[in-house]
Amino acid sequence: MAELRGRLVPVVVAGLGSGACAAIAGNQDWASIDRGGDATATAFSSAAASTLDATAPPVTALALVLLATWGVVLVSRGRVRLAVTWLGLLAALGVVGFAVAAWLATPGNLVDVRASVEVAASRTVWSYVGVLAAVVASATSVLAVRSVGRWPEMGRRYDAPGDGAAAPPPAVPLEEQTNLDLWRAIDDGRDPTTTTDGPSDGARH
């Protein structure tokens, strides 16, 4: 069990960390105008910063979906857990796709709207962070799909009461119950004076 838990922790930590980095990176500018020393280029850069969006919103959106699936994986079991793990893999692959597309297109998009101003655009560090985080997130999701069946699961004692809840303990005659048994019965919402043999002595009188 300790070995399995040891494999679970690094994969989940890497998945959560890379997903968070991708979500943050997608909300940052992936390209910027090279201002240089030209006053016209500098003016254009300032105007472009207020009118153009060099961020990657799809990367952030899918990264948030990926983070949500990791949370569900930690608290679910069985087929539900496996299905959510596959959903996380699909989200991670989507993050990779949108990150690569944004990395390739964003600098060109900025330059294409430069009109007659001779400026150049370059990628920011956030574009590299976004792509790298997307690749790591995809790799950890693949590992999760392959090994989720061997990961330890949360105990059923954390489940909400329902059809699968454990049956209450058998009733004990009142005279054999201790004070602790009485308080436990009351805390469970049971009548401690009720036994399997019928109504209590007080009820017969």
MDAnalysis code that builds the backbone (N, CA, C; Angstrom):
import MDAnalysis as mda
import numpy as np

u = mda.Universe.empty(615, n_residues=205, atom_resindex=np.repeat(np.arange(205), 3), trajectory=True)
u.add_TopologyAttr("name", ["N", "CA", "C"] * 205)
u.add_TopologyAttr("resid", np.arange(1, 206))
u.add_TopologyAttr("resname", ["MET", "ALA", "GLU", "LEU", "ARG", "GLY", "ARG", "LEU", "VAL", "PRO", "VAL", "VAL", "VAL", "ALA", "GLY", "LEU", "GLY", "SER", "GLY", "ALA", "CYS", "ALA", "ALA", "ILE", "ALA", "GLY", "ASN", "GLN", "ASP", "TRP", "ALA", "SER", "ILE", "ASP", "ARG", "GLY", "GLY", "ASP", "ALA", "THR", "ALA", "THR", "ALA", "PHE", "SER", "SER", "ALA", "ALA", "ALA", "SER", "THR", "LEU", "ASP", "ALA", "THR", "ALA", "PRO", "PRO", "VAL", "THR", "ALA", "LEU", "ALA", "LEU", "VAL", "LEU", "LEU", "ALA", "THR", "TRP", "GLY", "VAL", "VAL", "LEU", "VAL", "SER", "ARG", "GLY", "ARG", "VAL", "ARG", "LEU", "ALA", "VAL", "THR", "TRP", "LEU", "GLY", "LEU", "LEU", "ALA", "ALA", "LEU", "GLY", "VAL", "VAL", "GLY", "PHE", "ALA", "VAL", "ALA", "ALA", "TRP", "LEU", "ALA", "THR", "PRO", "GLY", "ASN", "LEU", "VAL", "ASP", "VAL", "ARG", "ALA", "SER", "VAL", "GLU", "VAL", "ALA", "ALA", "SER", "ARG", "THR", "VAL", "TRP", "SER", "TYR", "VAL", "GLY", "VAL", "LEU", "ALA", "ALA", "VAL", "VAL", "ALA", "SER", "ALA", "THR", "SER", "VAL", "LEU", "ALA", "VAL", "ARG", "SER", "VAL", "GLY", "ARG", "TRP", "PRO", "GLU", "MET", "GLY", "ARG", "ARG", "TYR", "ASP", "ALA", "PRO", "GLY", "ASP", "GLY", "ALA", "ALA", "ALA", "PRO", "PRO", "PRO", "ALA", "VAL", "PRO", "LEU", "GLU", "GLU", "GLN", "THR", "ASN", "LEU", "ASP", "LEU", "TRP", "ARG", "ALA", "ILE", "ASP", "ASP", "GLY", "ARG", "ASP", "PRO", "THR", "THR", "THR", "THR", "ASP", "GLY", "PRO", "SER", "ASP", "GLY", "ALA", "ARG", "HIS"])
u.atoms.positions = np.array([
    [0.835, -1.204, 0.000],
    [0.000, 0.000, 0.000],
    [0.869, 1.253, 0.000],
    [1.955, 1.245, 0.777],
    [2.830, 2.412, 0.830],
    [3.468, 2.662, -0.523],
    [3.810, 1.560, -1.252],
    [4.424, 1.719, -2.563],
    [3.444, 2.345, -3.550],
    [2.182, 1.876, -3.507],
    [1.172, 2.422, -4.398],
    [0.907, 3.881, -4.090],
    [0.848, 4.210, -2.802],
    [0.603, 5.596, -2.421],
    [1.776, 6.468, -2.845],
    [2.985, 5.907, -2.805],
    [4.149, 6.653, -3.246],
    [4.093, 6.978, -4.730],
    [3.490, 6.099, -5.516],
    [3.347, 6.379, -6.938],
    [2.213, 7.370, -7.186],
    [1.196, 7.326, -6.369],
    [0.055, 8.233, -6.526],
    [0.461, 9.674, -6.271],
    [1.180, 9.920, -5.196],
    [1.473, 11.290, -4.775],
    [2.254, 12.074, -5.823],
    [3.393, 11.560, -6.345],
    [4.136, 12.372, -7.322],
    [3.355, 12.637, -8.601],
    [2.564, 11.665, -9.055],
    [1.786, 11.871, -10.284],
    [0.722, 12.942, -10.064],
    [0.024, 12.861, -8.929],
    [-1.024, 13.853, -8.650],
    [-0.413, 15.241, -8.457],
    [0.691, 15.307, -7.733],
    [1.336, 16.606, -7.508],
    [1.804, 17.208, -8.841],
    [2.410, 16.385, -9.682],
    [2.855, 16.878, -10.987],
    [1.674, 17.297, -11.851],
    [0.593, 16.524, -11.782],
    [-0.586, 16.874, -12.566],
    [-1.220, 18.170, -12.113],
    [-1.362, 18.333, -10.795],
    [-1.938, 19.571, -10.273],
    [-1.029, 20.768, -10.546],
    [0.275, 20.580, -10.356],
    [1.205, 21.685, -10.569],
    [1.251, 22.134, -12.023],
    [1.337, 21.174, -12.940],
    [1.395, 21.534, -14.363],
    [0.072, 22.129, -14.832],
    [-1.041, 21.606, -14.309],
    [-2.335, 22.173, -14.676],
    [-2.488, 23.602, -14.195],
    [-2.028, 23.863, -12.974],
    [-2.098, 25.221, -12.436],
    [-1.208, 26.169, -13.238],
    [-0.003, 25.721, -13.590],
    [0.899, 26.559, -14.393],
    [0.288, 26.869, -15.759],
    [-0.339, 25.871, -16.376],
    [-0.966, 26.100, -17.677],
    [-2.121, 27.086, -17.566],
    [-2.914, 26.957, -16.489],
    [-4.041, 27.875, -16.297],
    [-3.556, 29.311, -16.118],
    [-2.486, 29.483, -15.355],
    [-1.942, 30.831, -15.131],
    [-1.313, 31.376, -16.413],
    [-0.554, 30.544, -17.107],
    [0.123, 30.991, -18.323],
    [-0.870, 31.396, -19.401],
    [-1.965, 30.656, -19.512],
    [-2.945, 30.980, -20.544],
    [-3.605, 32.328, -20.357],
    [-3.514, 32.878, -19.165],
    [-4.116, 34.177, -18.872],
    [-3.115, 35.327, -19.013],
    [-1.893, 34.999, -19.465],
    [-0.848, 36.006, -19.648],
    [-0.611, 36.246, -21.141],
    [0.084, 37.341, -21.464],
    [0.433, 37.629, -22.862],
    [1.502, 36.656, -23.350],
    [1.223, 36.032, -24.490],
    [2.166, 35.072, -25.056],
    [3.088, 35.719, -26.086],
    [2.853, 36.963, -26.422],
    [3.719, 37.670, -27.369],
    [3.675, 39.154, -27.046],
    [4.711, 39.848, -27.448],
    [4.777, 41.283, -27.215],
    [5.447, 41.956, -28.399],
    [5.132, 43.231, -28.585],
    [5.743, 44.011, -29.655],
    [7.134, 44.458, -29.225],
    [8.103, 44.258, -30.113],
    [9.464, 44.729, -29.839],
    [9.514, 46.234, -30.076],
    [9.668, 47.010, -29.025],
    [9.615, 48.458, -29.136],
    [10.909, 49.039, -29.717],
    [12.050, 48.525, -29.266],
    [13.313, 49.074, -29.727],
    [13.433, 50.533, -29.335],
    [14.098, 51.334, -30.164],
    [14.251, 52.758, -29.874],
    [13.398, 53.627, -30.753],
    [12.544, 53.023, -31.584],
    [11.729, 53.790, -32.512],
    [10.486, 54.321, -31.814],
    [10.273, 55.635, -31.908],
    [9.136, 56.247, -31.220],
    [7.810, 55.772, -31.793],
    [7.743, 55.575, -33.107],
    [6.499, 55.122, -33.739],
    [6.154, 53.709, -33.296],
    [7.193, 52.844, -33.244],
    [6.967, 51.466, -32.796],
    [6.525, 51.441, -31.348],
    [7.096, 52.323, -30.550],
    [6.717, 52.387, -29.153],
    [5.263, 52.803, -29.002],
    [4.843, 53.783, -29.793],
    [3.456, 54.226, -29.751],
    [2.518, 53.117, -30.198],
    [2.921, 52.400, -31.268],
    [2.088, 51.289, -31.728],
    [1.998, 50.196, -30.679],
    [3.102, 49.918, -30.025],
    [3.114, 48.883, -28.996],
    [2.139, 49.225, -27.880],
    [2.118, 50.487, -27.466],
    [1.209, 50.903, -26.405],
    [-0.238, 50.777, -26.848],
    [-0.510, 51.154, -28.097],
    [-1.878, 51.040, -28.616],
    [-2.291, 49.583, -28.760],
    [-1.355, 48.755, -29.228],
    [-1.679, 47.337, -29.405],
    [-1.964, 46.669, -28.073],
    [-1.225, 47.070, -27.047],
    [-1.425, 46.456, -25.734],
    [-2.824, 46.687, -25.203],
    [-3.448, 47.812, -25.615],
    [-4.783, 48.127, -25.110],
    [-5.898, 47.584, -25.984],
    [-5.579, 47.139, -27.205],
    [-6.626, 46.686, -28.124],
    [-6.502, 45.218, -28.522],
    [-5.326, 44.638, -28.410],
    [-5.117, 43.273, -28.860],
    [-5.005, 42.317, -27.674],
    [-5.449, 41.109, -27.888],
    [-5.387, 40.095, -26.838],
    [-4.370, 39.044, -27.246],
    [-3.261, 39.006, -26.541],
    [-2.209, 38.029, -26.844],
    [-2.224, 36.874, -25.864],
    [-3.302, 36.736, -25.114],
    [-3.410, 35.630, -24.162],
    [-3.955, 34.391, -24.858],
    [-4.082, 33.297, -24.116],
    [-4.590, 32.038, -24.663],
    [-5.722, 31.523, -23.778],
    [-6.916, 32.106, -23.864],
    [-8.045, 31.707, -22.997],
    [-8.408, 30.223, -23.066],
    [-8.376, 29.570, -24.257],
    [-8.711, 28.143, -24.271],
    [-7.772, 27.294, -23.416],
    [-6.522, 27.696, -23.344],
    [-5.555, 26.964, -22.514],
    [-5.969, 27.050, -21.046],
    [-6.321, 28.237, -20.606],
    [-6.752, 28.413, -19.217],
    [-8.027, 27.627, -18.931],
    [-8.992, 27.697, -19.845],
    [-10.273, 27.023, -19.625],
    [-10.103, 25.511, -19.482],
    [-9.366, 24.899, -20.405],
    [-9.184, 23.447, -20.337],
    [-8.283, 23.041, -19.180],
    [-7.350, 23.898, -18.824],
    [-6.493, 23.594, -17.669],
    [-7.321, 23.570, -16.388],
    [-8.300, 24.445, -16.282],
    [-9.181, 24.430, -15.111],
    [-10.033, 23.168, -15.076],
    [-10.480, 22.719, -16.246],
    [-11.213, 21.444, -16.312],
    [-10.308, 20.304, -15.853],
    [-9.061, 20.327, -16.295],
    [-8.099, 19.292, -15.895],
    [-7.899, 19.286, -14.385],
    [-7.759, 20.462, -13.788],
    [-7.588, 20.542, -12.336],
    [-8.802, 19.970, -11.611],
    [-9.996, 20.230, -12.145],
    [-11.213, 19.695, -11.522],
    [-11.233, 18.172, -11.576],
    [-10.773, 17.589, -12.683],
    [-10.773, 16.128, -12.779],
    [-9.802, 15.505, -11.775],
    [-8.675, 16.162, -11.524],
    [-7.745, 15.633, -10.518],
    [-8.407, 15.608, -9.142],
    [-9.169, 16.649, -8.835],
    [-9.871, 16.661, -7.549],
    [-10.861, 15.518, -7.423],
    [-11.578, 15.218, -8.515],
    [-12.547, 14.117, -8.488],
    [-11.836, 12.779, -8.377],
    [-10.708, 12.635, -9.053],
    [-9.953, 11.373, -8.992],
    [-9.550, 11.052, -7.557],
    [-9.211, 12.057, -6.790],
    [-8.752, 11.832, -5.419],
    [-9.859, 11.323, -4.509],
    [-11.122, 11.629, -4.809],
    [-12.207, 11.276, -3.886],
    [-13.162, 10.232, -4.456],
    [-12.891, 9.725, -5.659],
    [-13.792, 8.759, -6.279],
    [-13.158, 7.371, -6.302],
    [-13.951, 6.388, -6.753],
    [-13.491, 4.997, -6.786],
    [-14.014, 4.305, -8.035],
    [-13.398, 3.181, -8.336],
    [-13.906, 2.280, -9.361],
    [-14.023, 2.880, -10.749],
    [-15.151, 2.564, -11.410],
    [-15.349, 2.986, -12.789],
    [-15.481, 4.495, -12.913],
    [-16.068, 5.121, -11.913],
    [-16.189, 6.582, -11.952],
    [-14.806, 7.217, -11.973],
    [-13.934, 6.691, -11.148],
    [-12.568, 7.219, -11.091],
    [-11.850, 7.042, -12.419],
    [-12.002, 5.880, -13.030],
    [-11.358, 5.625, -14.313],
    [-11.908, 6.536, -15.397],
    [-13.244, 6.727, -15.406],
    [-13.860, 7.583, -16.418],
    [-13.385, 9.028, -16.277],
    [-13.296, 9.505, -15.048],
    [-12.845, 10.878, -14.827],
    [-11.378, 11.022, -15.215],
    [-10.589, 9.974, -15.011],
    [-9.184, 10.012, -15.410],
    [-9.054, 10.146, -16.923],
    [-9.889, 9.434, -17.665],
    [-9.889, 9.564, -19.127],
    [-10.333, 10.966, -19.546],
    [-11.320, 11.512, -18.831],
    [-11.749, 12.883, -19.119],
    [-10.599, 13.863, -18.886],
    [-9.838, 13.644, -17.833],
    [-8.681, 14.491, -17.575],
    [-7.642, 14.387, -18.678],
    [-7.449, 13.177, -19.211],
    [-6.500, 13.010, -20.309],
    [-6.961, 13.783, -21.543],
    [-8.255, 13.724, -21.849],
    [-8.771, 14.479, -22.993],
    [-8.576, 15.980, -22.795],
    [-8.832, 16.451, -21.573],
    [-8.629, 17.871, -21.283],
    [-7.157, 18.246, -21.428],
    [-6.258, 17.370, -20.958],
    [-4.822, 17.650, -21.054],
    [-4.372, 17.703, -22.510],
    [-4.883, 16.793, -23.339],
    [-4.534, 16.825, -24.757],
    [-5.063, 18.097, -25.417],
    [-6.242, 18.541, -24.978],
    [-6.763, 19.803, -25.488],
    [-5.892, 20.978, -25.093],
    [-5.384, 20.944, -23.870],
    [-4.469, 22.005, -23.425],
    [-3.227, 22.038, -24.308],
    [-2.688, 20.875, -24.614],
    [-1.503, 20.810, -25.476],
    [-1.811, 21.389, -26.858],
    [-2.933, 20.976, -27.421],
    [-3.289, 21.451, -28.758],
    [-3.443, 22.961, -28.824],
    [-4.192, 23.522, -27.893],
    [-4.400, 24.969, -27.899],
    [-3.117, 25.725, -27.551],
    [-2.289, 25.145, -26.681],
    [-1.037, 25.810, -26.316],
    [-0.096, 25.889, -27.511],
    [0.032, 24.792, -28.241],
    [0.903, 24.795, -29.416],
    [0.358, 25.743, -30.476],
    [-0.970, 25.735, -30.678],
    [-1.568, 26.638, -31.666],
    [-1.329, 28.096, -31.291],
    [-1.507, 28.423, -30.016],
    [-1.276, 29.799, -29.572],
    [0.195, 30.175, -29.688],
    [1.070, 29.243, -29.371],
    [2.513, 29.503, -29.454],
    [2.943, 29.813, -30.886],
    [2.339, 29.129, -31.855],
    [2.695, 29.332, -33.257],
    [2.061, 30.581, -33.854],
    [0.833, 30.906, -33.410],
    [0.070, 31.953, -34.087],
    [0.183, 33.336, -33.469],
    [0.368, 33.416, -32.167],
    [0.228, 34.707, -31.496],
    [1.193, 35.782, -31.982],
    [2.505, 35.549, -32.124],
    [3.386, 36.633, -32.599],
    [2.983, 37.135, -33.979],
    [2.619, 36.216, -34.870],
    [2.206, 36.613, -36.209],
    [0.936, 37.444, -36.198],
    [0.010, 37.113, -35.298],
    [-1.233, 37.879, -35.201],
    [-0.954, 39.321, -34.824],
    [-0.001, 39.524, -33.921],
    [0.324, 40.886, -33.521],
    [0.967, 41.658, -34.673],
    [1.854, 41.020, -35.399],
    [2.548, 41.691, -36.491],
    [1.599, 41.970, -37.647],
    [0.635, 41.086, -37.883],
    [-0.281, 41.251, -39.003],
    [-1.129, 42.506, -38.887],
    [-1.323, 43.033, -37.682],
    [-2.165, 44.215, -37.499],
    [-1.324, 45.479, -37.319],
    [-0.080, 45.418, -37.712],
    [0.807, 46.549, -37.464],
    [0.583, 47.701, -38.437],
    [-0.286, 47.491, -39.472],
    [-0.536, 48.513, -40.500],
    [0.767, 48.834, -41.223],
    [1.132, 50.097, -41.282],
    [2.341, 50.490, -42.018],
    [3.540, 50.657, -41.105],
    [3.368, 50.346, -39.840],
    [4.454, 50.523, -38.886],
    [5.368, 49.298, -38.937],
    [6.642, 49.514, -39.076],
    [7.596, 48.420, -39.139],
    [7.998, 48.012, -37.720],
    [7.330, 47.002, -37.204],
    [7.636, 46.490, -35.876],
    [7.752, 44.977, -35.951],
    [8.272, 44.398, -34.928],
    [8.394, 42.944, -34.833],
    [7.802, 42.482, -33.517],
    [7.334, 41.254, -33.509],
    [6.757, 40.674, -32.293],
    [7.572, 39.460, -31.894],
    [7.636, 39.232, -30.610],
    [8.377, 38.069, -30.099],
    [7.563, 37.390, -29.010],
    [7.841, 36.121, -28.799],
    [7.136, 35.355, -27.774],
    [7.658, 35.736, -26.388],
    [6.759, 35.726, -25.422],
    [7.156, 35.982, -24.038],
    [7.477, 34.661, -23.347],
    [8.009, 34.750, -22.150],
    [8.345, 33.547, -21.402],
    [7.090, 32.747, -21.061],
    [5.941, 33.430, -20.974],
    [4.702, 32.717, -20.643],
    [4.298, 31.727, -21.728],
    [4.640, 32.013, -22.968],
    [4.303, 31.070, -24.031],
    [5.066, 29.758, -23.860],
    [6.321, 29.845, -23.446],
    [7.123, 28.636, -23.215],
    [6.638, 27.901, -21.969],
    [6.299, 28.666, -20.923],
    [5.769, 28.046, -19.710],
    [4.471, 27.313, -20.023],
    [3.610, 27.940, -20.821],
    [2.329, 27.320, -21.155],
    [2.482, 26.018, -21.912],
    [3.351, 26.012, -22.922],
    [3.554, 24.789, -23.710],
    [4.189, 23.697, -22.863],
    [5.214, 24.050, -22.075],
    [5.877, 23.055, -21.236],
    [4.914, 22.479, -20.203],
    [4.121, 23.335, -19.566],
    [3.152, 22.857, -18.579],
    [2.114, 21.954, -19.233],
    [1.706, 22.286, -20.449],
    [0.728, 21.457, -21.151],
    [1.283, 20.068, -21.438],
    [2.543, 20.003, -21.850],
    [3.165, 18.699, -22.140],
    [3.271, 17.862, -20.867],
    [3.697, 18.480, -19.766],
    [3.804, 17.744, -18.497],
    [2.425, 17.289, -18.027],
    [1.427, 18.147, -18.171],
    [0.069, 17.777, -17.770],
    [-0.436, 16.592, -18.572],
    [-0.131, 16.571, -19.861],
    [-0.543, 15.443, -20.702],
    [0.163, 14.155, -20.288],
    [1.464, 14.255, -19.989],
    [2.225, 13.069, -19.586],
    [1.705, 12.495, -18.274],
    [1.411, 13.366, -17.306],
    [0.900, 12.866, -16.019],
    [-0.494, 12.273, -16.173],
    [-1.285, 12.808, -17.093],
    [-2.617, 12.243, -17.321],
    [-2.522, 10.852, -17.934],
    [-1.543, 10.656, -18.828],
    [-1.323, 9.316, -19.390],
    [-0.924, 8.337, -18.290],
    [-0.037, 8.756, -17.404],
    [0.362, 7.901, -16.280],
    [-0.827, 7.581, -15.387],
    [-1.700, 8.569, -15.188],
    [-2.872, 8.345, -14.339],
    [-3.794, 7.294, -14.949],
    [-4.033, 7.380, -16.251],
    [-4.904, 6.400, -16.920],
    [-4.320, 5.001, -16.815],
    [-3.011, 4.880, -16.930],
    [-2.366, 3.569, -16.917],
    [-2.307, 2.945, -15.524],
    [-2.245, 3.775, -14.472],
    [-2.014, 3.226, -13.131],
    [-3.126, 3.491, -12.137],
    [-4.215, 4.136, -12.552],
    [-5.259, 4.499, -11.593],
    [-5.877, 3.271, -10.937],
    [-5.916, 2.150, -11.661],
    [-6.496, 0.932, -11.098],
    [-5.704, 0.371, -9.928],
    [-4.439, 0.760, -9.791],
    [-3.601, 0.262, -8.694],
    [-3.448, 1.282, -7.566],
    [-4.055, 2.434, -7.716],
    [-3.940, 3.462, -6.685],
    [-4.880, 3.167, -5.520],
    [-4.488, 3.498, -4.303],
    [-5.387, 3.314, -3.156],
    [-6.594, 4.227, -3.271],
    [-7.710, 3.782, -2.713],
    [-8.952, 4.540, -2.790],
    [-9.365, 5.039, -1.417],
    [-10.158, 6.081, -1.406],
    [-10.667, 6.614, -0.154],
    [-11.603, 5.599, 0.491],
    [-11.515, 5.454, 1.814],
    [-12.349, 4.503, 2.529],
    [-13.826, 4.837, 2.435],
    [-14.673, 3.819, 2.538],
    [-16.112, 4.026, 2.432],
    [-16.699, 4.733, 3.645],
    [-15.927, 4.871, 4.698],
    [-16.459, 5.566, 5.868],
    [-16.697, 7.046, 5.599],
    [-16.106, 7.559, 4.476],
    [-16.308, 8.950, 4.130],
    [-17.548, 9.149, 3.267],
    [-18.223, 8.048, 2.875],
    [-19.408, 8.169, 2.042],
    [-20.561, 8.766, 2.828],
    [-21.442, 9.457, 2.110],
    [-22.667, 9.950, 2.740],
    [-23.607, 8.785, 2.979],
    [-24.459, 8.845, 3.998],
    [-25.400, 7.757, 4.252],
    [-26.295, 7.540, 3.040],
    [-26.573, 6.287, 2.724],
    [-27.407, 5.977, 1.575],
    [-27.750, 4.510, 1.566],
    [-28.073, 4.029, 0.359],
    [-28.469, 2.621, 0.243],
    [-27.327, 1.695, 0.601],
    [-26.095, 2.152, 0.384],
    [-24.963, 1.282, 0.660],
    [-24.418, 1.432, 2.057],
    [-25.112, 2.190, 2.912],
    [-24.612, 2.408, 4.262],
    [-24.660, 1.112, 5.058],
    [-23.737, 0.971, 5.987],
    [-23.676, -0.238, 6.796],
    [-24.901, -0.350, 7.686],
    [-25.334, -1.582, 7.920],
    [-26.498, -1.804, 8.769],
    [-26.165, -1.465, 10.211],
    [-27.141, -0.953, 10.965],
    [-26.873, -0.609, 12.362],
    [-26.525, -1.854, 13.166],
    [-25.756, -1.727, 14.214],
    [-25.381, -2.882, 15.020],
    [-26.606, -3.498, 15.679],
    [-26.570, -4.800, 15.945],
    [-27.732, -5.452, 16.573],
    [-28.016, -4.843, 17.944],
    [-29.307, -4.803, 18.244],
    [-29.717, -4.222, 19.517],
    [-29.268, -5.101, 20.683],
    [-28.907, -4.450, 21.780],
    [-28.478, -5.138, 22.996],
    [-29.520, -4.887, 24.072],
    [-29.885, -5.901, 24.860],
    [-30.857, -5.678, 25.938],
    [-30.442, -4.495, 26.798],
    [-31.432, -3.736, 27.236],
    [-31.166, -2.495, 27.955],
    [-30.308, -2.720, 29.184],
    [-30.586, -3.811, 29.912],
    [-29.844, -4.042, 31.143],
    [-28.379, -4.389, 30.891],
    [-28.046, -4.779, 29.640],
    [-26.667, -5.130, 29.320],
    [-25.896, -3.966, 28.680],
    [-26.584, -2.876, 28.420],
    [-25.927, -1.743, 27.770],
    [-25.206, -0.879, 28.797],
    [-24.042, -0.406, 28.397],
    [-23.296, 0.530, 29.236],
    [-23.730, 1.956, 28.902],
    [-23.276, 2.878, 29.715],
    [-23.588, 4.282, 29.429],
    [-23.066, 4.700, 28.056],
    [-21.893, 4.180, 27.680],
    [-21.320, 4.505, 26.383],
    [-22.202, 3.988, 25.245],
    [-22.750, 2.771, 25.421],
    [-23.642, 2.207, 24.405],
    [-24.891, 3.064, 24.255],
    [-25.422, 3.551, 25.369],
    [-26.621, 4.377, 25.319],
    [-26.355, 5.674, 24.556],
    [-25.225, 6.303, 24.859],
    [-24.911, 7.565, 24.188],
    [-24.631, 7.352, 22.704],
    [-24.017, 6.234, 22.361],
    [-23.760, 5.951, 20.948],
    [-25.073, 5.750, 20.193],
    [-26.006, 5.056, 20.807],
    [-27.302, 4.834, 20.171],
    [-28.027, 6.145, 19.944],
    [-28.016, 7.013, 20.949],
    [-28.676, 8.313, 20.808],
    [-28.004, 9.143, 19.722],
    [-26.681, 9.089, 19.697],
    [-25.936, 9.847, 18.688],
    [-26.233, 9.344, 17.283],
    [-26.520, 8.018, 17.137],
    [-26.864, 7.439, 15.838],
    [-28.325, 7.618, 15.484],
    [-29.105, 8.225, 16.374],
    [-30.521, 8.428, 16.105],
    [-31.383, 7.211, 16.401],
    [-30.870, 6.270, 17.207],
    [-31.637, 5.075, 17.560],
    [-32.158, 5.185, 18.990],
    [-33.221, 4.458, 19.244],
    [-33.799, 4.408, 20.582],
    [-33.066, 3.331, 21.379],
    [-32.294, 3.699, 22.370],
    [-31.514, 2.689, 23.110],
    [-32.375, 1.745, 23.941],
    [-33.642, 2.063, 24.148],
    [-34.515, 1.191, 24.942],
    [-35.173, 0.111, 24.104],
    [-34.990, 0.180, 22.772],
    [-35.595, -0.811, 21.884],
    [-34.659, -1.987, 21.720],
    [-35.147, -3.189, 21.865],
    [-34.355, -4.411, 21.694],
    [-35.009, -5.285, 20.666],
    [-34.290, -6.301, 20.242],
    [-34.832, -7.236, 19.253],
    [-35.868, -8.161, 19.859],
    [-35.944, -8.213, 21.190],
    [-36.875, -9.130, 21.831],
    [-38.263, -8.536, 21.974],
    [-38.440, -7.253, 21.622],
    [-39.751, -6.648, 21.756],
    [-39.632, -5.368, 22.512],
    [-40.757, -4.781, 22.933],
    [-40.718, -3.521, 23.644],
    [-40.049, -3.671, 24.972],
    [-39.510, -2.553, 25.467],
    [-38.814, -2.560, 26.745],
    [-39.798, -2.768, 27.875],
    [-39.210, -3.045, 29.082],
    [-40.053, -3.278, 30.247],
    [-40.924, -2.079, 30.535],
    [-40.333, -0.854, 30.312],
    [-41.103, 0.331, 30.586],
    [-42.294, 0.443, 29.670],
    [-42.146, -0.011, 28.408],
    [-43.258, 0.052, 27.464],
    [-44.338, -0.923, 27.819],
    [-43.985, -2.153, 28.394],
    [-44.999, -3.133, 28.762],
    [-45.829, -2.650, 29.931],
    [-45.180, -1.834, 30.823],
    [-45.939, -1.317, 31.944],
    [-46.721, -0.095, 31.531],
])
